[in-house]
Amino acid sequence: MTLDDLESRVSVDSQLFMEQLICQSDITAFDRKICLPVNDSIESRLCIDWATKHLFTNRDLVILLHCHSSVEESSPEWLGYNIKQEQDSRKLLNELCAQIPFQTLGFSLEGDPRPMLCQTLNDIHPDLVLLKRRTQRDFDGSVGQFLLHNVQTQVLLL
């Protein structure tokens, strides 16, 4: 499956996303936009801790992206499940944003993480994307590997 095939399946409204980003923060006031795809793992928290100590400055806009899965509408439990996923995602983003003492935005995305995060990162055009790895040899499974090869900006692998 190619990137084009994956992007055709993405349901995010990129224009709406960018409008929300611009409305929530005057992005021209920042020297850099740094994006971190995150999940509820110790590696995400360690990546944020490292970046807070060694990378982020007062002139950076830090953007956290969390992607959660969804259930198709044909399923009888779809509404409750999707609402719970969205609530959990927002709770995680609020918690992680509170860890960062700089201007931070958190966005919850719904769908397959690989194409969703890739399209969103390419739409935002960050100056840097931080990816975390699980061990010395491995990094964040297929999602991290997919982003490393398909995001059209600089990537820092921690």
N, C-alpha and C positions, 0 to 999 in steps of 0.2 A: 504494500500500500504506500503510495507516495504522499508527500506533504499536501499536494493539491487535493487528493482524495480525502485526506483528513480534514482539511480546511472546509471542504464542501459540506461536511457533516456538523460543523461547529454552528451553534445557534446563538452565540453572543452577538449583540448589536454593538459593534465596535464604536460607531459614532456616538451612541448614547453613553458608552463607557467613558470615552474621552471627554464628553461634555460634563459628566459628573466629576471627573478628575480636575478639570479646569475650574469648575464652580467651587469645589471644595478647597482649592488652594491656588494661590497665584504662582503658577509654576515658573514664571519668568524671573521671580525673585531668587531662584536657587541656581547655584553653579552646576550641580549635577542631580540627575534623577537616578537613583539606585533601586533596583527591583530585587526582591527576594521571594521566590516561590516557597511557601512554607506548608508544613503539615504539623500534626500534633506528635512530634517526635523530639527526643532529646537532641538529635542532630540539628534540628531547626533552632532550638533554643541556644545551643552552643555556637551556631553560626551567627546568630543575632548578637550574642555576648561578645564574640571576637570582633565583629564589625563595629559594634558600639565603642569598643576600646581602641581599635586600631585603624578604622577606615572612615566612619561617619564623621562629618563636621557640622557646624551650625549652618553652613551654606548648602547642605544636601537635603533633598526631598527623598525620604525613604518610602518605598511603596511595597507593601506586603500583599502577596496574592495567594489566596487559598482556593483550591478547586475541590469541590465535593461532587460525588456522584448523584444521580437522580434516578427515579423509577419512572418508566413510561406511564402516560396518563391512562392507558388501558388497564393497568393494575388497580385492583380495588383499594389497596392501601397507599396509592401514590401520593395523595394530598398530604396525609399525616407524615409519611416518611420524608417527603421533600421539605416540608415545613421544619421538621426536626433537624434535618441535615443543614438547612440554612441557619437555623438558630445556633447549632453547634459551631458552624463555621464562623459566624459573627462573634460568638463568645471567645473562640480561639483567637481571632484577629484582635479583638479588644484587649485580651490578655497580653498578646505579643506586642501590640503597639504601645502598651503601658510600660514595657521593658525598655523602650528606646527613648532617650531623653532629647530627641531631635524631632523636627516636623515629620510626621508619619501618617500615611494613608493606608487603609486596609481595604481590600476588595475581595468579596466572596464571589467565585465563579461556579457555575453549575455545568457539569458534563464531563467528558473524557479529558483528563488532565493534560495529556500530551498536546492535542491540537488546540485546546482551549487556552492553555498557558502560552503556547507558541504564538498563536494569533494575537493574543492580548499584549504580549511583550513586543511583538513586531509593530503593533499599533501605537504603543506608548513611546517607542523609540528611546529607551533609557540609555544613559551613558554607560551603565554597567549592570550586569545581572550576576548576582551571587548564587552559586549552587553549592549545596552541601554534599558531602559524601559520607557514607556509612562507615567505611573502613579505609585503610590505607590503599587498598587495591580497587575497591568498588565505590561507586557514587550513585546514590539515589535511584537505583534500578533503571528501568526503561524510560521513566519520565525525565530524569536528569540527563541521560544519554541522548534522548531525543532532542531535548532543548539545546544541549551542547552543540549538536550538529545542525540545528535548524533555526536558531534564533539569530537574527541579523544585527547583532551588536557584540560588544566585548563581554566575555564571560569569565568570571573569576571562580575557580573551583576551590572550595575550602575543604 
